[in-house]
């Protein structure tokens, strides 16, 4: 069940990134993220109170709030790396780091996946890099600062997975709701400090709102997945989300894919099959 939920999380995360990418072509990245998250927090709030789950302990609030700050900070840093023009370096670097950090954390916390799964995990990480087009013809040497920002952004995303993993299993939707209650005002402050704008968001409201809603749903699905399985295993499957983004870009935007990306998808499928059977 954990593998199925993790795969579903990857699909929803990738769909959110696709819609967010469409919106940020016309609206500032922080503007898109802020507006999207405000809609996301509304839906999560309704879901939380309809579920009638008891208010979680202080520890869950702390871990969830930390996840909100880390995730928002990661987005800002990641967008900064992407804005350098070296997207084919920044995207796969961040995606790989987002997988590696929770893998290491899980192993350090005492998780012991099967031998076959341990072999499949680095294969999946390699697949993430290939799907993100690290070998594409547009790839070129990036400045050290861009690489450092991508590493930091990806690591922060990975720590979000670790933080949400620490919440209690009976906390329901609360962790993701608390996460959004923290990240939304934090992003609002960043929005005003950086003097960003939401100009053009009305014309692209569907993509903006869709990205925020799907991102919130993906976070909730991740929490469900990691409650069913190991952090180190679930996180590496979830980190395959660039595959969904790539397939949507091909199917909807008719973008071209390279052979290395197709090979990455095949490699990812093999890795997931091995993990699922072990």
N, C-alpha and C positions, 0 to 999 in steps of 0.2 A: 504493500500500500504506500509506503514511504517513497518508493521510486516513482509510482504513478503520480502522486501529489507533487513530487519534485519536478517531474517532466511538465505537468500542468502549470506549475509556477514559472518554469522557463518560458513556456508559450505565452503566458500573460505578461511577464516582464518584457519579453521581446516585442510584443504587440504595443505595450506602453511606450517603449523606446522608439518604435516606428512612428507612432502618432506624435510623440514629443519632438522627434526629429523633423517631421513635416511642419510642425508649428514654429519651431525655432528658426526656420528659414525666413520667417516674416516677423517674428516677435522675439524680444530678448529672452535668453535662456532662463534667467531668474524670474522674469515675468511669467513665462509659461509654467515654470515649476510652482511658483507661488499661487497662481490662479487655479491650476490643476489640483493642488493640495487642499485648497479651501473647499473645493467640491468633494474631494476625497474624504475630508474630515467630517463633512456633513453626513455622508452615507455611512461611514464607520460609526459615527455617533448614534445614528438611528439603529444600526445593527446591534450595537453594544447594549443599548437600553431595551431593545425588543427581546434580546436573548435572556435578559434578566439574570445575567451572571453576577455573582457577588463581587464587590469591589476588591481587587487583588491586594496583597500585602505591599508594604513599602518597597521591598526589594524589587518587585515587578515594576513598580513605578520608576525606580532608579534606572534599571536596565533598559526599559522602554524609552525613557527620556534620553538616555545616553545614545540609544540607537537613532533617535530623531536628530540629535545634534550631529552625530557622526555621518549619517546619511546625507543631510543637507550640506555639510561641509565638503563631503566627498563630491557631491554634484558640482559645487562651485569650483573646486580644484580641477575636477575632470573637464568641465566646460572651458576652463582657462587653458588646459593642455590642448584641447581640441581646437580652440580658437587660434592656435599658433600656425595652423595650416598643415600640420603633420598628423592628420587624423589616422592614417594607416599605421602609425607608430603608437599614438596615444590610445586608440580604442583597444587593440589586442593586449597592450601592456596592462591597462586597467582591468580588462576582463580576466586575464591570467592571475593577476594579483588578488582579485576578488575571490578567486577559487583557492589559491594557495594559502592565504591567511587562515580561513576556517579549517582547512585540512590540517595544517600544523597545530592549530589550537585544539582541534578534536583529538589528535594523537597525543598531545601534551596532557590533555585531561583524562587520558587513560583509555580512549576508544581503540579497539583492536579489530579492524575489518579483516575479512578473510584474505589469504595470500593472493587469490585471483583478483579480488577487489583492489588490493594495494597496487597490483600491476596495472589494472585498468584505470586507476585514478590519474596517473601522469599521462596516460594515453589520452584521456578526456581533456586534460589541460592543454596538451598539444593540439587537439582538435579545436579547442576554443580559439587558439591563436590562428590556426589556419582558416577557420570560418570568418574570423575578423579580418582576413585578407592581409596578413602580415607579409606574405610573399607576393602580393599583387604588384603589377608594373608601376603603380603610383607610389610604391614604398621608396622612401629615400631617407638618408641620414638626418636624424632630428637633433636639435641642440640638446645638450645635457639637461638644461632646465625643463624642457618639455617632457623628457623621459622621467625626470624626477617628479614632476607634477602628476604624470600619469600613474606612476608607481604609488604615490601618496593617495591619489584619488581612489585607485583600485583597492589599496589596503584599507582605506576607510570603509569602502563598501563591504569588504570582507569582515571587518569588525562589527558591522551592523548585523550580519548573520550570527556572529558569535554572541553579541549582546542579546538578541531576541531568543537565542537558544537557552539563555539563562532564566527565562521567565517560567513560571510554574505551569504545569500541564492543565490545570483547571481554571485558568484565567480567561478563557474564551477569547473574544475579540479585543479585550482591553489592551493588551500590549501594543497592537497596531494603532488603536485609537489614541493611546497615550503618546505614542511615537509621533503621530500627526499633530497632536495638541502642542507638542514641543517644537517640532520642525516648522510649523506654519508661522508662528510669531518670530522664530529665529530667522526664517527666510524674509519675513516682512522687514525686519531690521536691516538685513543685508540689502534688500531692495532699495530702501531709502538711503542707506549709506553709500551705495554704489551709484545712486541716482539712475537706476534702471527705469524702464518704461514698459507699459502694457499696450502701447500704441499698436493697433492692428489686431489685437487679440479678438475683438468682436467678429472680424471677418474669418477668423480661424478658431472659433469657439469650440467647434466639434472636436478637432484634434487636440486642443488644449485641455478641455474637460475630459475627453477620453483618456488621454495620457495619465492624468491625475487619478481618475477612478480606477483604471487598470493597475496602476502602480500600487495603489492601496490594497486592491484585491490580491495582487501578487504577494505582497508582504504578509497578508493573512494566510494565504495558501502555504507560504514558506513556513510560517509558524506551525501550521497543521502537519506539514511534512516532517519538520525536524522533531516534532513530538513523537512521531512514529518510527524514526530511524536515526542513524548516527549523523552528527553534525558534519563530520569529514566526508561522508558519502553523499548526503543530501545536498550540501553546498556545491559540490563539484558538478552535480547534475543540473542544479539550478543555474549555474554559471554558463551553461550551454545556451542561454537565452539569445546570444547574437545569431544563432542559427534561425530562429523565428524571424528576427528583424531582417535577415538576409532574404529569406523566402518571401516575406511580404514585399520587400523592395523589388524583387524579381517579378512577383505576380501582379502587384499593383502599379508599381512605377516602371516596370519593364527594364530594370537595370540589368546589366550584364554581370555574370559571375565568372570567376576564373577557375581553372582546373584544380588549383590548390584548395579553393573553398569547397568544391564538390568532394574532394578527397577528405577534407575536414569533416564534412557531414557524415560521410561513410565511416570514418574513424570514430566519430562520436556515437554513431549507432552501435558499432561493435562494443565500445566501452560501456555503454548503457546496458546492453544485453548481458555482458559479463557481470556487471554489478547487480542487475536484477536477478540473475540466476544464482547469486551467491549470498 
